[in-house]
Amino acid sequence: SQKIEQNSEALNIQEGKTATLTCNYTNYSPAYLQWYRQDPGRGPVFLLLIRENEKEKRKERLKVTFDTTLKQSLFHITASQPADSATYLCALKDSNYQLIWGAGTKLIIKP
Amino acid sequence: DTGVSQDPRHKITKRGQNVTFRCDPISEHNRLYWYRQTLGQGPEFLTYFQNEAQLEKSRLLSDRFSAERPKGSFSTLEIQRTEQGDSAMYLCASSLGVGGTEAFFGQGTRLTVV
């Protein structure tokens, strides 16, 4: 069955630098992959969606890439700010209706 | 606030009791999902509704769990005979239309079974 792997260790980045988070999946390439942000005690908030025929997607300081050969998506935050500190989750389409989720990577931006 | 609303935000119950949670999705959204999330993990799919029809249910879901979405609007998730292992955050999400659209999540209901 499809599995998603995200780095379970927290990522510490200096303010102003680019943060890069990784999402790897194990089996078939999904039709699309999504990235969400989650703050403690709150539900996830959608950030970006990238489809299998897209290599890259951008939104303001965010950029997502999708490499179906490597079975990997990278999520970049440029000019990072302390307010970007959160857990970032990737999710991909599994069955007709399900998304399956990674465990998330905690990002800490230090001033 | 016209986002997804969940009630209650927190629930503490004794083992063996039944609990029911409510989710009010964004009004025009026809798709509604329930997830469970434990600390340090991503959301785990429980069930999915399209309008009032429950179209998919996790194979891992115990028979103690049941969900309804009468009239295709709000949804309820009931857990019967709660166990300590049911302690988790229960998240509801809604979305509109075909696959590939973003899901909007509620704040979640934090369940603690003592």
Interface residues (C-beta under 8 A of the other chain):
Chain A: I4 S8 A31 Y32 Q34 G41 R42 G43 P44 V45 F46 L49 R51 L89 A91 K93 S95 N96 Y97 Q98 L99 I100 W101 G102 A103 G104
Chain B: V4 R31 Y33 G40 Q41 G42 P43 E44 F45 Y48 Q50 L55 E56 L91 A93 G99 G100 T101 E102 A103 F104 F105 G106 Q107 G108 R110
